[in-house]
Amino acid sequence: MSDDRDQLMRDLADSLDDTSEAPETAPLPSLDLGPGVYPDVSIEAYISDPCAEASLRSSDLRMLLRMAPAHFRAHHPRLSEKPAWAMKKATRQMNAGTIVHAIVLGKGAAFTTIDPTAYTTQTGEQAKGETKAYRADVAAAQARGLIVLKPKVSDAVERTANALREHLTAALGRAIEDHAVEQTLIWEEKTAYGPVLCRTRPDLIGFQQRAAKCVEIKTTGLELDNDGVERILSANDGGYLMQAAWQLRGIAANFPRAASDIEHSFLFGEMSYPNLVAPITTSKLALEQAGRRCQRAVEKYAELRESGEFASWQPRIGSLSAWLEKAWMEEEGDIETS
């Protein structure tokens, strides 16, 4: 079973590589949207930034905190000197996980399955790898806006999506389509340098009287255990937690009646057998900490926007990390090992 899972992960990686070879496409024109709730904004328009001025989404916040300002500007479709390059970077992760979302939620990206072994070589033998004809068909499908998956990945996607959809429908108590699915939320955050337009796109929001529940679907190639969930939530400098806090800000701004009672949860689906589903409710403490990081990032962007200077890295002194310093000292015999 481990060998099968490893092969599936390689196939998943291949599907991502296929997507990354797609040609660069310029961002869609701005829709000049202001604060509000928009149910019909396409994922392409959302990534392009549909707002009346450059806005922030959660991935922008992480980049503002971790990277040089020049990196952030280069990756933002509305601010980059190479907007087509920025769009390619932003859409690179639209692979198998994106298709799982589309199947579960009944809305989103389209895909097709192309089997490289269905082709023949120049000698008339069945292909074992990717032929020129296969790559040409992949490129043609991508040009039509389709995500291309190989058969094993396609099967895994359908199994994972079915497990997630069954669990989510049971948890909600009614059809997924009866809830707010992939709606674009736009609002303003106040800063010392003036308001900043912000956007988010939660997978699903359910309302009940004055309460709201936000559910975000994620897929993973790991077999989840207790430690695995925490590792995933903490990965990428707590990126998932910042996304959760950001989504709650967008919901509170646009649905003030539910602002005092909003619950956020992640629904993780394993991409490999037995395709288990792990529902994780995000703790209030983690959300509060992530929310403070979001605010720091927004303030940083507002300051950069005010100055107009998105600088590169500044000169600094490099030093050893704590773990490497300890390892080297142990190697030299300067400290005792336990």
RODO-2510 file (C-alpha; in nm, 4 decimals, decimal comma):
residues 338
     n   res          X          Y          Z
     1     m     0,0000     0,0000     0,0000
     2     s     0,2901     0,2347     0,0757
     3     d     0,4281     0,1809    -0,2764
     4     d     0,0870     0,2622    -0,4262
     5     r     0,0636     0,5808    -0,2207
     6     d     0,4158     0,6865    -0,3212
     7     q     0,3310     0,6342    -0,6890
     8     l     0,0114     0,8365    -0,6486
     9     m     0,2097     1,1218    -0,4947
    10     r     0,4485     1,1131    -0,7909
    11     d     0,1497     1,1255    -1,0273
    12     l     0,0073     1,4192    -0,8313
    13     a     0,3392     1,5969    -0,8638
    14     d     0,3387     1,5252    -1,2365
    15     s    -0,0058     1,6800    -1,2699
    16     l     0,1292     1,9942    -1,1034
    17     d     0,4268     1,9970    -1,3385
    18     d     0,1922     1,9715    -1,6385
    19     t     0,0010     2,2756    -1,5119
    20     s     0,3208     2,4726    -1,4579
    21     e     0,4090     2,4301    -1,8268
    22     a     0,0961     2,6135    -1,9389
    23     p     0,1636     2,9398    -2,1251
    24     e     0,1547     3,2674    -1,9361
    25     t    -0,1838     3,4385    -1,9539
    26     a    -0,2460     3,8034    -1,8759
    27     p    -0,4773     3,8813    -1,5815
    28     l    -0,8401     3,9480    -1,6629
    29     p    -0,9424     4,3160    -1,6639
    30     s    -1,0516     4,4528    -1,3277
    31     l    -1,4231     4,4328    -1,2522
    32     d    -1,3898     4,7535    -1,0429
    33     l    -1,5670     4,5905    -0,7490
    34     g    -1,6008     4,7578    -0,4122
    35     p    -1,6969     4,6124    -0,0730
    36     g    -1,9739     4,3541    -0,0934
    37     v    -2,0635     3,9902    -0,1628
    38     y    -2,0294     3,8595    -0,5179
    39     p    -2,1509     3,5058    -0,5974
    40     d    -2,0557     3,4945    -0,9648
    41     v    -1,6906     3,6040    -0,9808
    42     s    -1,4889     3,3364    -1,1632
    43     i    -1,1749     3,1953    -1,0036
    44     e    -0,9705     3,3515    -1,2849
    45     a    -1,1205     3,6950    -1,2171
    46     y    -1,0692     3,6490    -0,8436
    47     i    -0,7005     3,5649    -0,8825
    48     s    -0,6583     3,8525    -1,1295
    49     d    -0,7976     4,0820    -0,8555
    50     p    -1,1489     4,2062    -0,9429
    51     c    -1,1392     4,5054    -0,7079
    52     a    -1,1486     4,8750    -0,7955
    53     e    -0,7874     4,9028    -0,6753
    54     a    -0,5165     4,6538    -0,5837
    55     s    -0,6472     4,4385    -0,2977
    56     l    -0,5078     4,1780    -0,0603
    57     r    -0,5901     3,8096    -0,0174
    58     s    -0,4496     3,5772     0,2474
    59     s    -0,1575     3,4505     0,0374
    60     d    -0,0481     3,8131    -0,0100
    61     l    -0,0336     3,8570     0,3668
    62     r     0,2058     3,5671     0,4134
    63     m     0,4315     3,7011     0,1425
    64     l     0,4311     4,0488     0,2978
    65     l     0,5478     3,9041     0,6286
    66     r     0,8048     3,6552     0,4978
    67     m     0,9474     3,7985     0,1769
    68     a     1,0983     4,1219     0,0531
    69     p     0,8419     4,3868    -0,0525
    70     a     0,9703     4,3531    -0,4088
    71     h     0,8705     3,9841    -0,4058
    72     f     0,5168     4,0746    -0,3012
    73     r     0,4828     4,3333    -0,5768
    74     a     0,6223     4,0950    -0,8402
    75     h     0,3642     3,8276    -0,7468
    76     h     0,0615     4,0586    -0,7353
    77     p    -0,1235     4,0591    -1,0734
    78     r    -0,2243     4,4264    -1,0365
    79     l     0,1126     4,5560    -0,9131
    80     s     0,3650     4,3380    -1,0977
    81     e     0,5717     4,4671    -1,3872
    82     k     0,5106     4,1221    -1,5398
    83     p     0,1411     4,0528    -1,4676
    84     a     0,1266     3,7424    -1,6905
    85     w     0,4156     3,5907    -1,4925
    86     a     0,2344     3,6758    -1,1682
    87     m    -0,0816     3,5031    -1,2929
    88     k     0,1122     3,1905    -1,3872
    89     k     0,2635     3,1772    -1,0392
    90     a    -0,0754     3,2320    -0,8763
    91     t    -0,2483     2,9566    -1,0755
    92     r     0,0325     2,6990    -1,0563
    93     q    -0,1338     2,5220    -0,7633
    94     m    -0,4606     2,4723    -0,9549
    95     n    -0,4218     2,0968    -0,9843
    96     a    -0,5913     1,7905    -0,8350
    97     g    -0,6995     1,9708    -0,5172
    98     t    -0,8802     2,2331    -0,7231
    99     i    -1,0761     1,9629    -0,9038
   100     v    -1,1736     1,8022    -0,5727
   101     h    -1,3187     2,1393    -0,4715
   102     a    -1,5144     2,1652    -0,7955
   103     i    -1,6680     1,8181    -0,7566
   104     v    -1,7525     1,8618    -0,3881
   105     l    -1,8974     2,2115    -0,4204
   106     g    -2,0517     2,1745    -0,7659
   107     k    -1,8768     2,4911    -0,8788
   108     g    -1,5316     2,5795    -1,0050
   109     a    -1,2655     2,4530    -1,2403
   110     a    -1,3143     2,1922    -1,5129
   111     f    -1,0806     1,9038    -1,5867
   112     t    -1,0139     1,6259    -1,8298
   113     t    -0,8292     1,2956    -1,8014
   114     i    -0,5605     1,2107    -2,0559
   115     d    -0,3763     0,8797    -2,0361
   116     p    -0,0163     0,8948    -2,1668
   117     t    -0,0157     0,5179    -2,2165
   118     a    -0,3025     0,5483    -2,4669
   119     y    -0,0530     0,6792    -2,7229
   120     t     0,1909     0,4890    -2,9404
   121     t     0,5560     0,5505    -3,0101
   122     q     0,7011     0,6118    -3,3543
   123     t     0,7627     0,2372    -3,3790
   124     g     0,3958     0,1626    -3,3126
   125     e     0,4444     0,0357    -2,9569
   126     q     0,2343     0,1404    -2,6604
   127     a     0,3916     0,4414    -2,4940
   128     k     0,5352     0,3971    -2,1461
   129     g     0,6140     0,7640    -2,0983
   130     e     0,4906     1,0962    -2,2306
   131     t     0,5016     1,1263    -2,6088
   132     k     0,5007     1,4465    -2,8133
   133     a     0,1412     1,3743    -2,9117
   134     y     0,0411     1,3428    -2,5457
   135     r     0,2091     1,6706    -2,4548
   136     a     0,0446     1,8404    -2,7507
   137     d    -0,2987     1,7225    -2,6361
   138     v    -0,2231     1,8367    -2,2812
   139     a    -0,1245     2,1808    -2,4070
   140     a    -0,4403     2,2035    -2,6193
   141     a    -0,6601     2,1105    -2,3219
   142     q    -0,4868     2,3660    -2,1001
   143     a    -0,5404     2,6302    -2,3662
   144     r    -0,9154     2,5599    -2,3333
   145     g    -0,8918     2,6273    -1,9607
   146     l    -0,8959     2,2634    -1,8509
   147     i    -0,6811     2,1077    -1,5806
   148     v    -0,5269     1,7864    -1,7100
   149     l    -0,5012     1,4809    -1,4842
   150     k    -0,3632     1,1361    -1,5419
   151     p    -0,5940     0,8355    -1,4824
   152     k    -0,4624     0,7362    -1,1379
   153     v    -0,4852     1,0950    -1,0178
   154     s    -0,8325     1,1288    -1,1664
   155     d    -0,9484     0,8171    -0,9791
   156     a    -0,7996     0,9481    -0,6537
   157     v    -0,9683     1,2834    -0,7081
   158     e    -1,3103     1,1228    -0,7486
   159     r    -1,2680     0,8984    -0,4421
   160     t    -1,1544     1,1907    -0,2281
   161     a    -1,4283     1,4207    -0,3546
   162     n    -1,6995     1,1608    -0,2929
   163     a    -1,5785     1,1051     0,0651
   164     l    -1,5660     1,4795     0,1335
   165     r    -1,9041     1,5487    -0,0216
   166     e    -2,0715     1,2676     0,1740
   167     h    -1,9215     1,3889     0,5022
   168     l    -2,0014     1,7552     0,4387
   169     t    -2,3609     1,6888     0,3371
   170     a    -2,4200     1,4842     0,6532
   171     a    -2,2555     1,7470     0,8750
   172     l    -2,4580     2,0327     0,7263
   173     g    -2,7867     1,8479     0,7389
   174     r    -2,8901     1,9724     0,3963
   175     a    -2,7564     1,9999     0,0427
   176     i    -2,4251     2,1756    -0,0125
   177     e    -2,5843     2,3828    -0,2883
   178     d    -2,8220     2,5381    -0,0312
   179     h    -2,5282     2,7263     0,1237
   180     a    -2,3103     3,0144     0,0095
   181     v    -2,0468     2,8420    -0,2050
   182     e    -1,7261     3,0103    -0,3244
   183     q    -1,8612     3,3613    -0,2973
   184     t    -1,6138     3,6464    -0,3290
   185     l    -1,6171     3,8737    -0,0244
   186     i    -1,4647     4,2202    -0,0487
   187     w    -1,4219     4,4639     0,2391
   188     e    -1,2015     4,7430     0,3708
   189     e    -0,9485     4,7159     0,6526
   190     k    -0,8613     5,0369     0,8343
   191     t    -0,4933     5,1256     0,8792
   192     a    -0,2864     5,4227     0,9900
   193     y    -0,2264     5,4944     0,6204
   194     g    -0,5861     5,4753     0,5054
   195     p    -0,8272     5,1937     0,4118
   196     v    -0,7078     4,8860     0,2236
   197     l    -0,9353     4,6789     0,0005
   198     c    -0,9294     4,3081     0,0883
   199     r    -1,0806     3,9948    -0,0622
   200     t    -1,1401     3,6308     0,0250
   201     r    -1,3261     3,3345    -0,1241
   202     p    -1,4392     3,0822     0,1404
   203     d    -1,5379     2,7400     0,0119
   204     l    -1,8673     2,7360     0,2001
   205     i    -2,0551     2,9580     0,4447
   206     g    -2,3640     2,8344     0,6254
   207     f    -2,5954     3,0683     0,8146
   208     q    -2,8398     2,9921     1,0944
   209     q    -3,0156     3,2911     1,2469
   210     r    -2,7322     3,5145     1,3784
   211     a    -2,4579     3,2508     1,3551
   212     a    -2,2319     3,1519     1,0676
   213     k    -2,0141     2,8501     0,9937
   214     c    -1,7268     2,8671     0,7458
   215     v    -1,5851     2,5444     0,6012
   216     e    -1,2627     2,5265     0,4025
   217     i    -1,1806     2,2064     0,2116
   218     k    -0,8207     2,0844     0,1865
   219     t    -0,6599     1,7771     0,0358
   220     t    -0,3435     1,6065     0,1492
   221     g    -0,1202     1,3257     0,0292
   222     l    -0,0476     1,2290     0,3916
   223     e    -0,2164     0,9656     0,6021
   224     l    -0,3463     1,1942     0,8723
   225     d    -0,2718     1,1333     1,2376
   226     n    -0,2939     1,3590     1,5426
   227     d     0,0492     1,5110     1,4850
   228     g    -0,0033     1,5324     1,1093
   229     v    -0,2975     1,7689     1,1385
   230     e    -0,1013     2,0115     1,3568
   231     r     0,1929     1,9951     1,1175
   232     i    -0,0300     2,0807     0,8237
   233     l    -0,1979     2,3712     1,0047
   234     s     0,1425     2,5050     1,1106
   235     a     0,3064     2,4609     0,7701
   236     n     0,4023     2,7559     0,5541
   237     d     0,4366     2,9783     0,8601
   238     g     0,0809     2,9082     0,9711
   239     g    -0,0639     2,9878     0,6302
   240     y    -0,3857     2,7892     0,6789
   241     l    -0,4515     2,9592     1,0125
   242     m    -0,3988     3,3016     0,8583
   243     q    -0,6361     3,2051     0,5785
   244     a    -0,8987     3,1078     0,8373
   245     a    -0,8616     3,4351     1,0282
   246     w    -0,8780     3,6297     0,7016
   247     q    -1,1957     3,4547     0,5926
   248     l    -1,3608     3,5326     0,9253
   249     r    -1,2725     3,8999     0,8836
   250     g    -1,4384     3,9014     0,5431
   251     i    -1,7502     3,7304     0,6760
   252     a    -1,7772     3,9640     0,9761
   253     a    -1,7385     4,2713     0,7550
   254     n    -2,0062     4,1623     0,5092
   255     f    -2,2448     3,9842     0,7472
   256     p    -2,2298     4,1947     1,0665
   257     r    -2,5321     4,0213     1,2209
   258     a    -2,3279     3,6994     1,2375
   259     a    -1,9989     3,8658     1,3363
   260     s    -2,0221     3,7674     1,7044
   261     d    -2,0796     3,3974     1,6383
   262     i    -1,8708     3,2622     1,3492
   263     e    -1,7120     2,9179     1,3585
   264     h    -1,4345     2,8142     1,1210
   265     s    -1,3350     2,4582     1,0379
   266     f    -1,1159     2,2769     0,7893
   267     l    -1,2192     1,9541     0,6215
   268     f    -0,9111     1,7547     0,5214
   269     g    -0,9440     1,4733     0,2692
   270     e    -0,6748     1,2103     0,2165
   271     m    -0,5899     1,1666    -0,1514
   272     s    -0,4773     0,8069    -0,1023
   273     y    -0,6651     0,4994     0,0221
   274     p    -0,8588     0,4754     0,2550
   275     n    -0,9457     0,8398     0,1695
   276     l    -1,0406     0,9349     0,5238
   277     v    -1,1905     1,2749     0,6076
   278     a    -1,0686     1,4770     0,9070
   279     p    -1,2841     1,7693     1,0266
   280     i    -1,0798     2,0213     1,2302
   281     t    -1,2391     2,3150     1,4102
   282     t    -0,9915     2,6007     1,4426
   283     s    -0,9333     2,7132     1,8016
   284     k    -1,0219     3,0700     1,9021
   285     l    -0,6709     3,1294     2,0403
   286     a    -0,5074     3,0246     1,7121
   287     l    -0,7468     3,2469     1,5184
   288     e    -0,6747     3,5447     1,7430
   289     q    -0,2994     3,5022     1,6969
   290     a    -0,3391     3,4582     1,3201
   291     g    -0,5649     3,7627     1,3091
   292     r    -0,2942     3,9793     1,4649
   293     r    -0,0492     3,8609     1,1993
   294     c    -0,3025     3,9489     0,9307
   295     q    -0,3327     4,2997     1,0714
   296     r     0,0451     4,3476     1,0759
   297     a     0,0616     4,2461     0,7103
   298     v    -0,2182     4,4855     0,6111
   299     e    -0,0465     4,7714     0,7941
   300     k     0,2809     4,6870     0,6216
   301     y     0,1156     4,6931     0,2792
   302     a    -0,0560     5,0255     0,3520
   303     e     0,2785     5,1759     0,4502
   304     l     0,4457     5,0418     0,1350
   305     r     0,1609     5,1742    -0,0782
   306     e     0,1954     5,5147     0,0857
   307     s     0,5715     5,5327     0,0234
   308     g     0,5599     5,3685    -0,3198
   309     e     0,8848     5,1885    -0,2348
   310     f     0,8672     4,8100    -0,2616
   311     a     1,2304     4,7487    -0,1744
   312     s     1,4456     4,4421    -0,2266
   313     w     1,6329     4,2678     0,0537
   314     q     1,8440     4,4997     0,2644
   315     p     2,2014     4,4097     0,3694
   316     r     2,2076     4,2083     0,6899
   317     i     2,4302     3,9802     0,8929
   318     g     2,3696     3,6095     0,8536
   319     s     2,4052     3,3793     1,1538
   320     l     2,3575     3,0141     1,2395
   321     s     2,0168     2,8819     1,3300
   322     a     1,9872     2,7606     1,6893
   323     w     1,9794     2,3937     1,5914
   324     l     2,2820     2,4207     1,3611
   325     e     2,4809     2,6167     1,6165
   326     k     2,4126     2,3430     1,8737
   327     a     2,5075     2,0685     1,6261
   328     w     2,8376     2,2351     1,5409
   329     m     2,9201     2,2938     1,9062
   330     e     2,8505     1,9287     1,9813
   331     e     3,0760     1,8318     1,6932
   332     e     3,3559     2,0416     1,8402
   333     g     3,2985     1,8976     2,1870
   334     d     3,2118     2,2343     2,3414
   335     i     2,8882     2,1052     2,4979
   336     e     2,7860     1,7675     2,6287
   337     t     2,5227     1,5677     2,4483
   338     s     2,2413     1,4144     2,6481
***
